[in-house]
Amino acid sequence: MNSVTLTGYLVANIEANEKGFVNFLLIVPRSASPGGTPRTDAIPCSCSGSEAAFAKAHLKKGSNIKVTGSIRVYGKEWCVNVSKVSIGT
């Protein structure tokens, strides 16, 4: 089953494209080894419809959000196709 849930922070303010899709970059903290440097992953995400409308209305740069969706691969590119966005954890 292709299902992913991530919690992280928005890198930039939300902007929609001409087709109504919202694309954003989610920064997700990664567990560091003891004594190691904390690391993060930058995860590309995309949503549409009511989730895109929610994102445009309520999210801004630095927002702590939780996304649920599936991973989509387009050739060599990939993103999380978001089906649910919520504020906080």
Secondary structure, 3 states (H helix, E strand, C coil): CCCEEEEEEECCCCCECCCCCEEEEEEEEECCCCCCCCEEEEEEEEECHHHHHHHHHHCCCCCEEEEEEEEEEECCEEEEEEEEEEECC
